Amino acid sequence: MGSRVRELAGATPATRDRYVDLLRVASLAAVVLGHWLMAAVTPDGVGNLLAVVPALQPLTWLLQVMPVFFFVGGFSHALSYRSLLRKRPGGSDDSVYSAFLRARLQRLLRPTTVFVLVWGAAALLVQLLGGGGGLTGVTLRMVTQPLWFIGIYLAMVAFTPPLLRLHERYGWGAFAALGGAAAAVDVLRFAAGVPYVEFLNFAFVWLAVHQLGFLRADGRVRRPALLAGAGLAAACALVAFGPYPLSMVGMPGEKVSNMAPPTLALLAHGLWLVGAVELLRAPATRLLERPRVWRTVVAANGVAMTAFLWHLTAMFGVYGALLALDVPLPAPASAAWWAQVPLRIACAAALTAALVAAFRTFERPAAPKAPGHPAASGGGPLAALGATLCLLGVLGLSMVGFNGLLDGRTALLIAIPVSAPAAVAMTLGGWLLVERAGRGRGAR
C-alpha cells in the first residue's frame, strides 16, 4: 500500500486542489472522533455526553462538520460532471448522466454494500441463536445510524446535473433560492404547524450547502470572512431568538433537532463553517506542498469511507470487550470516565484500522470501462431509479437498524414504514440498476 500511495502522490497534477482532499479527510475524521467522544456507554445502555453535560453543546459548532463534507462534494461533483461532458461531447444526456452516477457512486456504494451484507449476516446469525439483548441489541440498532449521511450524499450526486445547470445560469441566485426554500419550510413548520413539511429540508438545506461547492469550483467564494461572519451571526440570532436548539447535532429527548430534519439554523452554521475553512485555504495549501503531508492525505483518502462505515463497529467492539473483561465503565463525564477516554479512543482507532485493512479493497474504484462502449441511450432514467432506491434503502436502514430483524421491526421513513430486509433489498437492487445503466450496451 505504501508504494501505491507514493505512486499516486507523485502523479498528482499541479492543477489539483489538494486542499479539497484535506477537507474531505478532516471532516470525516472529525465526525468519527465526535462519535467516539459523545458516546456515553454504560451497562444499562448508550447515552449522549452532550445530554449529560449540556455545557459542552457549544463544541458542536466546531465538531459538526458534515456541511464541510457536502460542500467539498459539490466542488468535486461539478468538476467530475464537466469533465465527463468534455470527454463525451457527442453523448446523450442520458448516457452522460448514467456514466456520471456510476462513476461517482462506485467508491460510495461498494464499501457500503459490503458493510450492509456483513452486518446483515451477523445480525441474522445472532438473532437465530437467540441473542440481541443488552449491548449487542444496542449495537445492532445503532451501528447503521451513520448511513443517513450516505443517503443524503446519494441525493446530492443524483441532483448534480440539473442543479449545476441552475448554478451556471443564476450563480448565487440558485443558492439563495434553496436557502429561501429552507426558510419557508421552517416558517410553515414552526409558525403554521404544517405536518411533515419539515422533511423537505433534508433536500433544501443540504443541497444549498452542496451548491456552495459549485460556487467554490467557479472561484465565486471571494469573501470568505464575510460569509463566515454572516453565517455565524445568523446562526447565533436564530438560536437566541428562534425555536432552534443550541446543539448542532441531535439530542435525545429534544422536541426540535437542528439535524433531523435539518433547519435554517444548520444552514447558517454551514455558511460560517464554509467561510472559516476557506480562510484557512492559503496556509493549508502551502502545508500540503510537503511530500510527506500530501502522502498522508492521499493514504487517508483511499480508506476514508471504509473507516467511516466501520468506526461505530470498532467503538462498540471496544465497549463489548471491556464488559466481557469485567472492566468497570465509570459514570459518563466523571473523572474516571475522562481518564479512560484516551485508552478507549486508542483501542477504537486500532480496531478501526484492523477493519479498514480487512475491507479497504472494496473502496478501490473498479477498472475503467473500455473505450468505445458508451452507456446505453435511455440509461439515465434507469440510473435515476437505481439511485432513488439506494437512497430510500440506505436512509431506511439508518433508521431501523438490524435489531428485530426476525421480528418485523419497522421505522418510519417520512411516512412509510420500512423494515431492515426491505431496506437491504432496495439498496442492493438500486446499486444493480446503477451498475447496469452505467455499463451500457457494449460492456460485458
Secondary structure, DSSP 4 states (H G I P E B T S, - for coil): -HHHHHHHHHT--TTS-HHHHHHHHHHHHHHHHHHHHHEEEETTEEEEHHHH-GGGGGGHHHH--HHHHHHHHHHHHHHHHHHHHHH-TT--HHHHHHHHHHHHHHHHHHHHHHHHHHHHHHHHHHHHTT---HHHHHHHHHTTTTHHHHHHHHHHHHHHHHHHHHHHHHTHHHHHHHHHHHHHHHHHHHTS--TTGGGGHHHHHHHHHHHHHHHHHTT----HHHHHHHHHHHHHHHHHHSS--S-SS--TT-S--SBTTB-HHHHHHHHHHHHHHHHTHHHHHHHHTSHHHHHHHHHHHHHHHHHHHHHHHHHHHHHHHHHHTT---PPTTSHHHHHHHHHHHHHHHHHHHHHHHHHGGGGSPPPPPPTT-PPPTTHHHHHHHHHHHHHHHHHHHHHH-STTTTTT-EEEETTEEEEHHHHHHHHHHHHHHHHHHHH-TT--
